[in-house]
Amino acid sequence: MTKLGKHISTDLTADQTKTLIENYHQCGTDITSGQIIGKEAWINGSSYQVIATDKLQATSNKLRESLGLQTKTLSNTETELNQLNTAFFKDNTNKTFNTDGLNTTYYSDNTY
């Protein structure tokens, strides 16, 4: 965790993370890994990897199967945005991804 800490973002508390490590550290003998390859997109001047819906669905299915859960069809912001960007996925040279305004940053004087 010390080496990976600066590369991980989570909403788990420190106590929750500690509990995970304490309870599941021995599960490390049965780990399966995989990789999802995305497509480069430029959004708001920054480079992102956007994952096609079919790859997201296949990964979700595999994960759910390994957990003993039934598969579910993904329907979320990513899949909705992917539907808006069929031309992006069809053209390997296209780097423009339509975020439908979701990449807009709003500033206010409020602090949360």
Gaussian input, Z-matrix of N, CA and C with variables (Angstrom, degrees):
# hf/3-21g

backbone

0 1
 N
 C     1     B1
 C     2     B2     1     A1
 N     3     B3     2     A2     1     D1
 C     4     B4     3     A3     2     D2
 C     5     B5     4     A4     3     D3
 N     6     B6     5     A5     4     D4
 C     7     B7     6     A6     5     D5
 C     8     B8     7     A7     6     D6
 N     9     B9     8     A8     7     D7
 C    10    B10     9     A9     8     D8
 C    11    B11    10    A10     9     D9
 N    12    B12    11    A11    10    D10
 C    13    B13    12    A12    11    D11
 C    14    B14    13    A13    12    D12
 N    15    B15    14    A14    13    D13
 C    16    B16    15    A15    14    D14
 C    17    B17    16    A16    15    D15
 N    18    B18    17    A17    16    D16
 C    19    B19    18    A18    17    D17
 C    20    B20    19    A19    18    D18
 N    21    B21    20    A20    19    D19
 C    22    B22    21    A21    20    D20
 C    23    B23    22    A22    21    D21
 N    24    B24    23    A23    22    D22
 C    25    B25    24    A24    23    D23
 C    26    B26    25    A25    24    D24
 N    27    B27    26    A26    25    D25
 C    28    B28    27    A27    26    D26
 C    29    B29    28    A28    27    D27
 N    30    B30    29    A29    28    D28
 C    31    B31    30    A30    29    D29
 C    32    B32    31    A31    30    D30
 N    33    B33    32    A32    31    D31
 C    34    B34    33    A33    32    D32
 C    35    B35    34    A34    33    D33
 N    36    B36    35    A35    34    D34
 C    37    B37    36    A36    35    D35
 C    38    B38    37    A37    36    D36
 N    39    B39    38    A38    37    D37
 C    40    B40    39    A39    38    D38
 C    41    B41    40    A40    39    D39
 N    42    B42    41    A41    40    D40
 C    43    B43    42    A42    41    D41
 C    44    B44    43    A43    42    D42
 N    45    B45    44    A44    43    D43
 C    46    B46    45    A45    44    D44
 C    47    B47    46    A46    45    D45
 N    48    B48    47    A47    46    D46
 C    49    B49    48    A48    47    D47
 C    50    B50    49    A49    48    D48
 N    51    B51    50    A50    49    D49
 C    52    B52    51    A51    50    D50
 C    53    B53    52    A52    51    D51
 N    54    B54    53    A53    52    D52
 C    55    B55    54    A54    53    D53
 C    56    B56    55    A55    54    D54
 N    57    B57    56    A56    55    D55
 C    58    B58    57    A57    56    D56
 C    59    B59    58    A58    57    D57
 N    60    B60    59    A59    58    D58
 C    61    B61    60    A60    59    D59
 C    62    B62    61    A61    60    D60
 N    63    B63    62    A62    61    D61
 C    64    B64    63    A63    62    D62
 C    65    B65    64    A64    63    D63
 N    66    B66    65    A65    64    D64
 C    67    B67    66    A66    65    D65
 C    68    B68    67    A67    66    D66
 N    69    B69    68    A68    67    D67
 C    70    B70    69    A69    68    D68
 C    71    B71    70    A70    69    D69
 N    72    B72    71    A71    70    D70
 C    73    B73    72    A72    71    D71
 C    74    B74    73    A73    72    D72
 N    75    B75    74    A74    73    D73
 C    76    B76    75    A75    74    D74
 C    77    B77    76    A76    75    D75
 N    78    B78    77    A77    76    D76
 C    79    B79    78    A78    77    D77
 C    80    B80    79    A79    78    D78
 N    81    B81    80    A80    79    D79
 C    82    B82    81    A81    80    D80
 C    83    B83    82    A82    81    D81
 N    84    B84    83    A83    82    D82
 C    85    B85    84    A84    83    D83
 C    86    B86    85    A85    84    D84
 N    87    B87    86    A86    85    D85
 C    88    B88    87    A87    86    D86
 C    89    B89    88    A88    87    D87
 N    90    B90    89    A89    88    D88
 C    91    B91    90    A90    89    D89
 C    92    B92    91    A91    90    D90
 N    93    B93    92    A92    91    D91
 C    94    B94    93    A93    92    D92
 C    95    B95    94    A94    93    D93
 N    96    B96    95    A95    94    D94
 C    97    B97    96    A96    95    D95
 C    98    B98    97    A97    96    D96
 N    99    B99    98    A98    97    D97
 C   100   B100    99    A99    98    D98
 C   101   B101   100   A100    99    D99
 N   102   B102   101   A101   100   D100
 C   103   B103   102   A102   101   D101
 C   104   B104   103   A103   102   D102
 N   105   B105   104   A104   103   D103
 C   106   B106   105   A105   104   D104
 C   107   B107   106   A106   105   D105
 N   108   B108   107   A107   106   D106
 C   109   B109   108   A108   107   D107
 C   110   B110   109   A109   108   D108
 N   111   B111   110   A110   109   D109
 C   112   B112   111   A111   110   D110
 C   113   B113   112   A112   111   D111
 N   114   B114   113   A113   112   D112
 C   115   B115   114   A114   113   D113
 C   116   B116   115   A115   114   D114
 N   117   B117   116   A116   115   D115
 C   118   B118   117   A117   116   D116
 C   119   B119   118   A118   117   D117
 N   120   B120   119   A119   118   D118
 C   121   B121   120   A120   119   D119
 C   122   B122   121   A121   120   D120
 N   123   B123   122   A122   121   D121
 C   124   B124   123   A123   122   D122
 C   125   B125   124   A124   123   D123
 N   126   B126   125   A125   124   D124
 C   127   B127   126   A126   125   D125
 C   128   B128   127   A127   126   D126
 N   129   B129   128   A128   127   D127
 C   130   B130   129   A129   128   D128
 C   131   B131   130   A130   129   D129
 N   132   B132   131   A131   130   D130
 C   133   B133   132   A132   131   D131
 C   134   B134   133   A133   132   D132
 N   135   B135   134   A134   133   D133
 C   136   B136   135   A135   134   D134
 C   137   B137   136   A136   135   D135
 N   138   B138   137   A137   136   D136
 C   139   B139   138   A138   137   D137
 C   140   B140   139   A139   138   D138
 N   141   B141   140   A140   139   D139
 C   142   B142   141   A141   140   D140
 C   143   B143   142   A142   141   D141
 N   144   B144   143   A143   142   D142
 C   145   B145   144   A144   143   D143
 C   146   B146   145   A145   144   D144
 N   147   B147   146   A146   145   D145
 C   148   B148   147   A147   146   D146
 C   149   B149   148   A148   147   D147
 N   150   B150   149   A149   148   D148
 C   151   B151   150   A150   149   D149
 C   152   B152   151   A151   150   D150
 N   153   B153   152   A152   151   D151
 C   154   B154   153   A153   152   D152
 C   155   B155   154   A154   153   D153
 N   156   B156   155   A155   154   D154
 C   157   B157   156   A156   155   D155
 C   158   B158   157   A157   156   D156
 N   159   B159   158   A158   157   D157
 C   160   B160   159   A159   158   D158
 C   161   B161   160   A160   159   D159
 N   162   B162   161   A161   160   D160
 C   163   B163   162   A162   161   D161
 C   164   B164   163   A163   162   D162
 N   165   B165   164   A164   163   D163
 C   166   B166   165   A165   164   D164
 C   167   B167   166   A166   165   D165
 N   168   B168   167   A167   166   D166
 C   169   B169   168   A168   167   D167
 C   170   B170   169   A169   168   D168
 N   171   B171   170   A170   169   D169
 C   172   B172   171   A171   170   D170
 C   173   B173   172   A172   171   D171
 N   174   B174   173   A173   172   D172
 C   175   B175   174   A174   173   D173
 C   176   B176   175   A175   174   D174
 N   177   B177   176   A176   175   D175
 C   178   B178   177   A177   176   D176
 C   179   B179   178   A178   177   D177
 N   180   B180   179   A179   178   D178
 C   181   B181   180   A180   179   D179
 C   182   B182   181   A181   180   D180
 N   183   B183   182   A182   181   D181
 C   184   B184   183   A183   182   D182
 C   185   B185   184   A184   183   D183
 N   186   B186   185   A185   184   D184
 C   187   B187   186   A186   185   D185
 C   188   B188   187   A187   186   D186
 N   189   B189   188   A188   187   D187
 C   190   B190   189   A189   188   D188
 C   191   B191   190   A190   189   D189
 N   192   B192   191   A191   190   D190
 C   193   B193   192   A192   191   D191
 C   194   B194   193   A193   192   D192
 N   195   B195   194   A194   193   D193
 C   196   B196   195   A195   194   D194
 C   197   B197   196   A196   195   D195
 N   198   B198   197   A197   196   D196
 C   199   B199   198   A198   197   D197
 C   200   B200   199   A199   198   D198
 N   201   B201   200   A200   199   D199
 C   202   B202   201   A201   200   D200
 C   203   B203   202   A202   201   D201
 N   204   B204   203   A203   202   D202
 C   205   B205   204   A204   203   D203
 C   206   B206   205   A205   204   D204
 N   207   B207   206   A206   205   D205
 C   208   B208   207   A207   206   D206
 C   209   B209   208   A208   207   D207
 N   210   B210   209   A209   208   D208
 C   211   B211   210   A210   209   D209
 C   212   B212   211   A211   210   D210
 N   213   B213   212   A212   211   D211
 C   214   B214   213   A213   212   D212
 C   215   B215   214   A214   213   D213
 N   216   B216   215   A215   214   D214
 C   217   B217   216   A216   215   D215
 C   218   B218   217   A217   216   D216
 N   219   B219   218   A218   217   D217
 C   220   B220   219   A219   218   D218
 C   221   B221   220   A220   219   D219
 N   222   B222   221   A221   220   D220
 C   223   B223   222   A222   221   D221
 C   224   B224   223   A223   222   D222
 N   225   B225   224   A224   223   D223
 C   226   B226   225   A225   224   D224
 C   227   B227   226   A226   225   D225
 N   228   B228   227   A227   226   D226
 C   229   B229   228   A228   227   D227
 C   230   B230   229   A229   228   D228
 N   231   B231   230   A230   229   D229
 C   232   B232   231   A231   230   D230
 C   233   B233   232   A232   231   D231
 N   234   B234   233   A233   232   D232
 C   235   B235   234   A234   233   D233
 C   236   B236   235   A235   234   D234
 N   237   B237   236   A236   235   D235
 C   238   B238   237   A237   236   D236
 C   239   B239   238   A238   237   D237
 N   240   B240   239   A239   238   D238
 C   241   B241   240   A240   239   D239
 C   242   B242   241   A241   240   D240
 N   243   B243   242   A242   241   D241
 C   244   B244   243   A243   242   D242
 C   245   B245   244   A244   243   D243
 N   246   B246   245   A245   244   D244
 C   247   B247   246   A246   245   D245
 C   248   B248   247   A247   246   D246
 N   249   B249   248   A248   247   D247
 C   250   B250   249   A249   248   D248
 C   251   B251   250   A250   249   D249
 N   252   B252   251   A251   250   D250
 C   253   B253   252   A252   251   D251
 C   254   B254   253   A253   252   D252
 N   255   B255   254   A254   253   D253
 C   256   B256   255   A255   254   D254
 C   257   B257   256   A256   255   D255
 N   258   B258   257   A257   256   D256
 C   259   B259   258   A258   257   D257
 C   260   B260   259   A259   258   D258
 N   261   B261   260   A260   259   D259
 C   262   B262   261   A261   260   D260
 C   263   B263   262   A262   261   D261
 N   264   B264   263   A263   262   D262
 C   265   B265   264   A264   263   D263
 C   266   B266   265   A265   264   D264
 N   267   B267   266   A266   265   D265
 C   268   B268   267   A267   266   D266
 C   269   B269   268   A268   267   D267
 N   270   B270   269   A269   268   D268
 C   271   B271   270   A270   269   D269
 C   272   B272   271   A271   270   D270
 N   273   B273   272   A272   271   D271
 C   274   B274   273   A273   272   D272
 C   275   B275   274   A274   273   D273
 N   276   B276   275   A275   274   D274
 C   277   B277   276   A276   275   D275
 C   278   B278   277   A277   276   D276
 N   279   B279   278   A278   277   D277
 C   280   B280   279   A279   278   D278
 C   281   B281   280   A280   279   D279
 N   282   B282   281   A281   280   D280
 C   283   B283   282   A282   281   D281
 C   284   B284   283   A283   282   D282
 N   285   B285   284   A284   283   D283
 C   286   B286   285   A285   284   D284
 C   287   B287   286   A286   285   D285
 N   288   B288   287   A287   286   D286
 C   289   B289   288   A288   287   D287
 C   290   B290   289   A289   288   D288
 N   291   B291   290   A290   289   D289
 C   292   B292   291   A291   290   D290
 C   293   B293   292   A292   291   D291
 N   294   B294   293   A293   292   D292
 C   295   B295   294   A294   293   D293
 C   296   B296   295   A295   294   D294
 N   297   B297   296   A296   295   D295
 C   298   B298   297   A297   296   D296
 C   299   B299   298   A298   297   D297
 N   300   B300   299   A299   298   D298
 C   301   B301   300   A300   299   D299
 C   302   B302   301   A301   300   D300
 N   303   B303   302   A302   301   D301
 C   304   B304   303   A303   302   D302
 C   305   B305   304   A304   303   D303
 N   306   B306   305   A305   304   D304
 C   307   B307   306   A306   305   D305
 C   308   B308   307   A307   306   D306
 N   309   B309   308   A308   307   D307
 C   310   B310   309   A309   308   D308
 C   311   B311   310   A310   309   D309
 N   312   B312   311   A311   310   D310
 C   313   B313   312   A312   311   D311
 C   314   B314   313   A313   312   D312
 N   315   B315   314   A314   313   D313
 C   316   B316   315   A315   314   D314
 C   317   B317   316   A316   315   D315
 N   318   B318   317   A317   316   D316
 C   319   B319   318   A318   317   D317
 C   320   B320   319   A319   318   D318
 N   321   B321   320   A320   319   D319
 C   322   B322   321   A321   320   D320
 C   323   B323   322   A322   321   D321
 N   324   B324   323   A323   322   D322
 C   325   B325   324   A324   323   D323
 C   326   B326   325   A325   324   D324
 N   327   B327   326   A326   325   D325
 C   328   B328   327   A327   326   D326
 C   329   B329   328   A328   327   D327
 N   330   B330   329   A329   328   D328
 C   331   B331   330   A330   329   D329
 C   332   B332   331   A331   330   D330
 N   333   B333   332   A332   331   D331
 C   334   B334   333   A333   332   D332
 C   335   B335   334   A334   333   D333

   B1=1.4546
   B2=1.5283
   B3=1.3255
   B4=1.4615
   B5=1.5229
   B6=1.3293
   B7=1.4628
   B8=1.5199
   B9=1.3229
   B10=1.4604
   B11=1.5168
   B12=1.3087
   B13=1.4563
   B14=1.5067
   B15=1.3219
   B16=1.4650
   B17=1.5245
   B18=1.3378
   B19=1.4607
   B20=1.5280
   B21=1.3152
   B22=1.4629
   B23=1.5254
   B24=1.3187
   B25=1.4595
   B26=1.5250
   B27=1.3198
   B28=1.4589
   B29=1.5237
   B30=1.3199
   B31=1.4560
   B32=1.5341
   B33=1.3402
   B34=1.4598
   B35=1.5264
   B36=1.3182
   B37=1.4604
   B38=1.5284
   B39=1.3144
   B40=1.4707
   B41=1.5317
   B42=1.3331
   B43=1.4692
   B44=1.5279
   B45=1.3451
   B46=1.4594
   B47=1.5298
   B48=1.3249
   B49=1.4604
   B50=1.5255
   B51=1.3208
   B52=1.4655
   B53=1.5285
   B54=1.3184
   B55=1.4646
   B56=1.5266
   B57=1.3260
   B58=1.4665
   B59=1.5221
   B60=1.3091
   B61=1.4663
   B62=1.5319
   B63=1.3240
   B64=1.4632
   B65=1.5237
   B66=1.3315
   B67=1.4633
   B68=1.5241
   B69=1.3276
   B70=1.4585
   B71=1.5227
   B72=1.3208
   B73=1.4648
   B74=1.5207
   B75=1.3151
   B76=1.4585
   B77=1.5306
   B78=1.3066
   B79=1.4668
   B80=1.5191
   B81=1.3147
   B82=1.4559
   B83=1.5151
   B84=1.3146
   B85=1.4625
   B86=1.5210
   B87=1.3128
   B88=1.4627
   B89=1.5247
   B90=1.3204
   B91=1.4627
   B92=1.5240
   B93=1.3188
   B94=1.4590
   B95=1.5152
   B96=1.3056
   B97=1.4671
   B98=1.5182
   B99=1.2998
   B100=1.4577
   B101=1.5072
   B102=1.2997
   B103=1.4594
   B104=1.5220
   B105=1.3038
   B106=1.4659
   B107=1.5205
   B108=1.3041
   B109=1.4552
   B110=1.5283
   B111=1.3198
   B112=1.4535
   B113=1.5145
   B114=1.3036
   B115=1.4609
   B116=1.5199
   B117=1.3293
   B118=1.4584
   B119=1.5185
   B120=1.3242
   B121=1.4632
   B122=1.5241
   B123=1.3239
   B124=1.4621
   B125=1.5193
   B126=1.3352
   B127=1.4547
   B128=1.5202
   B129=1.3131
   B130=1.4714
   B131=1.5288
   B132=1.3199
   B133=1.4493
   B134=1.5133
   B135=1.3331
   B136=1.4628
   B137=1.5206
   B138=1.3251
   B139=1.4542
   B140=1.5272
   B141=1.3262
   B142=1.4593
   B143=1.5231
   B144=1.3153
   B145=1.4552
   B146=1.5214
   B147=1.3311
   B148=1.4555
   B149=1.5241
   B150=1.3042
   B151=1.4523
   B152=1.5287
   B153=1.3279
   B154=1.4613
   B155=1.5272
   B156=1.3135
   B157=1.4610
   B158=1.5180
   B159=1.3309
   B160=1.4682
   B161=1.5284
   B162=1.3257
   B163=1.4693
   B164=1.5313
   B165=1.3293
   B166=1.4637
   B167=1.5287
   B168=1.3414
   B169=1.4615
   B170=1.5254
   B171=1.3312
   B172=1.4710
   B173=1.5300
   B174=1.3226
   B175=1.4635
   B176=1.5211
   B177=1.3229
   B178=1.4639
   B179=1.5254
   B180=1.3202
   B181=1.4668
   B182=1.5260
   B183=1.3235
   B184=1.4661
   B185=1.5301
   B186=1.3261
   B187=1.4562
   B188=1.5206
   B189=1.3195
   B190=1.4629
   B191=1.5326
   B192=1.3292
   B193=1.4631
   B194=1.5267
   B195=1.3348
   B196=1.4645
   B197=1.5263
   B198=1.3265
   B199=1.4627
   B200=1.5252
   B201=1.3462
   B202=1.4568
   B203=1.5125
   B204=1.3338
   B205=1.4626
   B206=1.5208
   B207=1.3240
   B208=1.4581
   B209=1.5225
   B210=1.3276
   B211=1.4619
   B212=1.5277
   B213=1.3192
   B214=1.4656
   B215=1.5121
   B216=1.3172
   B217=1.4570
   B218=1.5173
   B219=1.3317
   B220=1.4586
   B221=1.5240
   B222=1.2897
   B223=1.4560
   B224=1.5211
   B225=1.3422
   B226=1.4569
   B227=1.5255
   B228=1.3061
   B229=1.4664
   B230=1.5163
   B231=1.3426
   B232=1.4653
   B233=1.5248
   B234=1.3135
   B235=1.4682
   B236=1.5276
   B237=1.3210
   B238=1.4707
   B239=1.5307
   B240=1.3497
   B241=1.4649
   B242=1.5278
   B243=1.3177
   B244=1.4611
   B245=1.5243
   B246=1.3327
   B247=1.4675
   B248=1.5263
   B249=1.3242
   B250=1.4671
   B251=1.5278
   B252=1.3218
   B253=1.4544
   B254=1.5251
   B255=1.3135
   B256=1.4618
   B257=1.5289
   B258=1.3254
   B259=1.4711
   B260=1.5295
   B261=1.3154
   B262=1.4634
   B263=1.5238
   B264=1.3172
   B265=1.4594
   B266=1.5322
   B267=1.3138
   B268=1.4723
   B269=1.5214
   B270=1.3239
   B271=1.4643
   B272=1.5250
   B273=1.3374
   B274=1.4690
   B275=1.5176
   B276=1.3187
   B277=1.4629
   B278=1.5277
   B279=1.3125
   B280=1.4639
   B281=1.5299
   B282=1.3131
   B283=1.4699
   B284=1.5253
   B285=1.3372
   B286=1.4575
   B287=1.5204
   B288=1.3264
   B289=1.4614
   B290=1.5193
   B291=1.3213
   B292=1.4584
   B293=1.5224
   B294=1.3240
   B295=1.4677
   B296=1.5258
   B297=1.3065
   B298=1.4617
   B299=1.5315
   B300=1.3390
   B301=1.4584
   B302=1.5157
   B303=1.3256
   B304=1.4650
   B305=1.5146
   B306=1.3348
   B307=1.4641
   B308=1.5253
   B309=1.3142
   B310=1.4545
   B311=1.5311
   B312=1.3042
   B313=1.4563
   B314=1.5210
   B315=1.3145
   B316=1.4482
   B317=1.5224
   B318=1.3177
   B319=1.4576
   B320=1.5183
   B321=1.3203
   B322=1.4592
   B323=1.5244
   B324=1.2959
   B325=1.4528
   B326=1.5314
   B327=1.3413
   B328=1.4665
   B329=1.5286
   B330=1.2940
   B331=1.4480
   B332=1.5316
   B333=1.3115
   B334=1.4776
   B335=1.5028
   A1=110.99
   A2=116.58
   A3=119.46
   A4=110.29
   A5=117.03
   A6=120.90
   A7=112.02
   A8=117.30
   A9=120.95
   A10=113.54
   A11=118.20
   A12=122.84
   A13=116.07
   A14=117.93
   A15=120.02
   A16=113.04
   A17=117.44
   A18=121.55
   A19=112.44
   A20=117.39
   A21=121.81
   A22=109.78
   A23=115.43
   A24=121.49
   A25=107.73
   A26=117.42
   A27=121.28
   A28=110.11
   A29=115.29
   A30=119.55
   A31=110.74
   A32=116.71
   A33=120.29
   A34=109.31
   A35=115.33
   A36=119.43
   A37=109.00
   A38=116.03
   A39=120.54
   A40=110.21
   A41=117.19
   A42=120.71
   A43=111.61
   A44=117.14
   A45=120.15
   A46=111.00
   A47=116.59
   A48=120.96
   A49=110.23
   A50=116.33
   A51=120.83
   A52=110.37
   A53=116.98
   A54=121.53
   A55=110.84
   A56=116.78
   A57=120.21
   A58=111.35
   A59=115.77
   A60=120.73
   A61=110.11
   A62=116.81
   A63=120.73
   A64=112.12
   A65=116.77
   A66=120.65
   A67=114.34
   A68=117.69
   A69=119.07
   A70=114.50
   A71=119.23
   A72=119.98
   A73=112.61
   A74=118.44
   A75=120.91
   A76=112.79
   A77=117.56
   A78=120.88
   A79=111.75
   A80=117.37
   A81=122.46
   A82=114.82
   A83=118.36
   A84=120.13
   A85=111.99
   A86=117.78
   A87=121.21
   A88=110.47
   A89=115.56
   A90=120.63
   A91=109.37
   A92=115.22
   A93=121.67
   A94=107.26
   A95=116.56
   A96=119.00
   A97=109.71
   A98=114.87
   A99=121.80
   A100=109.36
   A101=115.30
   A102=120.47
   A103=108.66
   A104=115.40
   A105=121.36
   A106=107.09
   A107=116.48
   A108=121.33
   A109=108.57
   A110=115.66
   A111=120.78
   A112=111.58
   A113=115.17
   A114=123.10
   A115=107.21
   A116=115.92
   A117=120.31
   A118=110.98
   A119=114.35
   A120=121.10
   A121=108.07
   A122=115.32
   A123=120.72
   A124=107.97
   A125=115.33
   A126=121.74
   A127=107.58
   A128=116.19
   A129=121.39
   A130=112.17
   A131=117.26
   A132=121.48
   A133=115.18
   A134=117.29
   A135=121.36
   A136=109.93
   A137=115.76
   A138=121.45
   A139=110.45
   A140=115.77
   A141=122.47
   A142=109.24
   A143=116.33
   A144=122.62
   A145=106.30
   A146=116.48
   A147=122.11
   A148=107.69
   A149=116.41
   A150=121.86
   A151=109.31
   A152=116.14
   A153=121.37
   A154=109.95
   A155=116.16
   A156=121.91
   A157=112.29
   A158=118.28
   A159=118.99
   A160=111.47
   A161=117.42
   A162=120.72
   A163=110.60
   A164=116.69
   A165=120.25
   A166=110.61
   A167=115.45
   A168=120.47
   A169=110.86
   A170=117.16
   A171=120.61
   A172=110.97
   A173=116.85
   A174=121.08
   A175=110.74
   A176=116.36
   A177=120.64
   A178=110.24
   A179=116.89
   A180=121.02
   A181=111.11
   A182=115.89
   A183=120.80
   A184=110.78
   A185=116.48
   A186=120.79
   A187=111.21
   A188=116.29
   A189=120.08
   A190=110.89
   A191=116.42
   A192=120.13
   A193=110.81
   A194=116.76
   A195=119.99
   A196=111.81
   A197=117.05
   A198=121.62
   A199=112.82
   A200=116.35
   A201=120.42
   A202=113.35
   A203=117.05
   A204=121.83
   A205=110.80
   A206=116.55
   A207=120.65
   A208=109.48
   A209=115.33
   A210=118.48
   A211=109.58
   A212=114.37
   A213=122.19
   A214=107.75
   A215=116.18
   A216=120.38
   A217=108.89
   A218=115.70
   A219=120.16
   A220=110.56
   A221=115.50
   A222=122.54
   A223=106.68
   A224=114.77
   A225=119.74
   A226=108.60
   A227=116.66
   A228=120.70
   A229=111.51
   A230=117.21
   A231=120.10
   A232=111.63
   A233=116.60
   A234=118.47
   A235=111.30
   A236=117.21
   A237=120.32
   A238=110.97
   A239=115.94
   A240=118.94
   A241=111.08
   A242=117.42
   A243=119.91
   A244=111.35
   A245=117.27
   A246=120.73
   A247=111.56
   A248=116.95
   A249=120.96
   A250=112.22
   A251=117.14
   A252=121.61
   A253=113.78
   A254=117.34
   A255=119.55
   A256=111.27
   A257=118.22
   A258=120.89
   A259=110.66
   A260=117.75
   A261=122.75
   A262=110.46
   A263=116.85
   A264=120.68
   A265=112.58
   A266=117.98
   A267=120.98
   A268=112.53
   A269=118.38
   A270=122.97
   A271=109.79
   A272=116.76
   A273=120.49
   A274=113.61
   A275=117.78
   A276=120.20
   A277=112.31
   A278=117.57
   A279=122.49
   A280=109.56
   A281=116.74
   A282=122.30
   A283=111.97
   A284=116.98
   A285=121.30
   A286=109.79
   A287=116.22
   A288=122.64
   A289=108.59
   A290=117.51
   A291=123.25
   A292=109.16
   A293=116.97
   A294=120.94
   A295=112.27
   A296=117.33
   A297=122.16
   A298=111.71
   A299=115.79
   A300=121.16
   A301=115.03
   A302=118.02
   A303=120.06
   A304=112.99
   A305=117.25
   A306=119.69
   A307=111.89
   A308=117.42
   A309=121.46
   A310=109.92
   A311=116.17
   A312=121.70
   A313=109.19
   A314=115.82
   A315=120.89
   A316=108.68
   A317=116.06
   A318=120.62
   A319=109.61
   A320=115.18
   A321=119.70
   A322=108.49
   A323=116.51
   A324=121.88
   A325=111.70
   A326=116.45
   A327=120.60
   A328=110.41
   A329=115.34
   A330=121.91
   A331=108.32
   A332=115.91
   A333=120.15
   A334=109.16
   D1=-33.23
   D2=-179.90
   D3=-62.37
   D4=-43.62
   D5=-178.99
   D6=-72.06
   D7=-37.10
   D8=-176.52
   D9=-86.74
   D10=-20.41
   D11=-172.16
   D12=-46.86
   D13=-45.45
   D14=-177.68
   D15=-72.75
   D16=-9.45
   D17=-179.12
   D18=-107.07
   D19=3.96
   D20=-176.30
   D21=-118.55
   D22=135.54
   D23=174.78
   D24=-120.94
   D25=130.41
   D26=-177.75
   D27=-150.43
   D28=161.22
   D29=174.22
   D30=-103.13
   D31=9.45
   D32=175.24
   D33=-73.74
   D34=143.44
   D35=175.61
   D36=-76.19
   D37=166.91
   D38=177.85
   D39=-60.32
   D40=-40.72
   D41=179.36
   D42=-64.97
   D43=-40.18
   D44=178.10
   D45=-64.96
   D46=-40.73
   D47=178.31
   D48=-63.57
   D49=-43.77
   D50=178.95
   D51=-60.68
   D52=-42.52
   D53=179.21
   D54=-62.56
   D55=-42.70
   D56=177.46
   D57=-58.77
   D58=-46.85
   D59=-178.81
   D60=-63.44
   D61=-45.60
   D62=-178.14
   D63=-64.06
   D64=-40.19
   D65=-174.56
   D66=-84.90
   D67=-25.53
   D68=-170.79
   D69=-122.52
   D70=6.42
   D71=-177.26
   D72=-61.92
   D73=-27.87
   D74=-179.66
   D75=-78.32
   D76=-9.69
   D77=178.17
   D78=-74.20
   D79=-5.95
   D80=-176.68
   D81=-62.53
   D82=-9.37
   D83=179.68
   D84=-81.86
   D85=-11.50
   D86=-177.53
   D87=-128.87
   D88=61.09
   D89=-177.59
   D90=-107.35
   D91=132.50
   D92=173.83
   D93=-114.87
   D94=133.52
   D95=-179.85
   D96=-119.36
   D97=160.93
   D98=178.16
   D99=-153.44
   D100=174.03
   D101=-178.30
   D102=-138.00
   D103=138.62
   D104=174.94
   D105=-110.22
   D106=124.30
   D107=179.78
   D108=-95.38
   D109=124.55
   D110=179.13
   D111=-100.89
   D112=-173.05
   D113=177.92
   D114=-119.03
   D115=135.31
   D116=-178.63
   D117=-66.60
   D118=134.49
   D119=175.99
   D120=-138.55
   D121=147.11
   D122=174.66
   D123=-105.80
   D124=119.67
   D125=-179.40
   D126=-129.25
   D127=120.53
   D128=-179.93
   D129=55.26
   D130=36.54
   D131=177.59
   D132=78.81
   D133=6.58
   D134=178.54
   D135=-119.20
   D136=147.87
   D137=179.79
   D138=-86.68
   D139=134.12
   D140=178.55
   D141=-130.46
   D142=160.57
   D143=169.15
   D144=-106.51
   D145=119.32
   D146=179.88
   D147=-104.62
   D148=129.71
   D149=-177.14
   D150=-98.13
   D151=128.65
   D152=178.28
   D153=-64.82
   D154=149.27
   D155=-176.43
   D156=-58.23
   D157=-39.70
   D158=-178.95
   D159=-63.98
   D160=-35.31
   D161=177.40
   D162=-72.03
   D163=-39.55
   D164=176.15
   D165=-61.08
   D166=-43.80
   D167=-178.62
   D168=-65.33
   D169=-43.83
   D170=179.80
   D171=-62.08
   D172=-39.48
   D173=179.17
   D174=-68.51
   D175=-42.55
   D176=177.03
   D177=-60.58
   D178=-44.60
   D179=179.88
   D180=-60.05
   D181=-45.06
   D182=-178.51
   D183=-64.07
   D184=-44.24
   D185=179.30
   D186=-64.37
   D187=-46.32
   D188=-179.34
   D189=-63.29
   D190=-39.34
   D191=177.96
   D192=-62.51
   D193=-42.62
   D194=-179.53
   D195=-66.43
   D196=-23.18
   D197=178.10
   D198=-93.48
   D199=0.46
   D200=-179.73
   D201=76.22
   D202=24.69
   D203=-179.57
   D204=-105.36
   D205=153.42
   D206=174.75
   D207=-71.55
   D208=147.79
   D209=177.51
   D210=-71.93
   D211=152.01
   D212=176.91
   D213=-134.68
   D214=143.58
   D215=176.09
   D216=-72.78
   D217=126.48
   D218=-179.75
   D219=-68.72
   D220=136.67
   D221=174.25
   D222=-149.16
   D223=99.15
   D224=-177.28
   D225=-151.08
   D226=-173.93
   D227=-177.66
   D228=-57.53
   D229=-43.00
   D230=-178.78
   D231=-62.27
   D232=-46.54
   D233=-178.60
   D234=-67.84
   D235=-34.23
   D236=177.35
   D237=-66.66
   D238=-42.89
   D239=177.57
   D240=-66.61
   D241=-36.95
   D242=177.23
   D243=-60.37
   D244=-36.80
   D245=177.43
   D246=-63.31
   D247=-30.63
   D248=178.12
   D249=-77.05
   D250=-12.07
   D251=-170.97
   D252=-121.44
   D253=40.69
   D254=-179.28
   D255=-61.41
   D256=-36.74
   D257=178.92
   D258=-65.21
   D259=-35.57
   D260=178.17
   D261=-59.34
   D262=-45.15
   D263=-177.15
   D264=-76.57
   D265=-24.50
   D266=-179.45
   D267=-79.59
   D268=-23.73
   D269=-175.11
   D270=-113.23
   D271=110.00
   D272=-177.55
   D273=-63.77
   D274=-20.25
   D275=-179.82
   D276=-89.73
   D277=-13.40
   D278=-178.68
   D279=-74.66
   D280=122.59
   D281=-179.79
   D282=-113.76
   D283=3.44
   D284=-176.78
   D285=-95.92
   D286=119.72
   D287=-178.39
   D288=-115.06
   D289=122.86
   D290=-179.31
   D291=-78.44
   D292=114.41
   D293=179.54
   D294=-93.50
   D295=4.36
   D296=177.18
   D297=52.73
   D298=35.55
   D299=177.32
   D300=84.99
   D301=-3.31
   D302=-178.11
   D303=-72.32
   D304=-12.70
   D305=179.23
   D306=-93.48
   D307=7.65
   D308=179.91
   D309=-76.84
   D310=132.12
   D311=177.99
   D312=-100.47
   D313=129.25
   D314=178.22
   D315=-110.66
   D316=131.61
   D317=179.05
   D318=-109.60
   D319=143.57
   D320=177.29
   D321=-146.14
   D322=175.99
   D323=177.58
   D324=-89.37
   D325=-0.51
   D326=-178.27
   D327=-81.03
   D328=142.32
   D329=175.47
   D330=-118.15
   D331=130.07
   D332=-178.72
   D333=-115.84

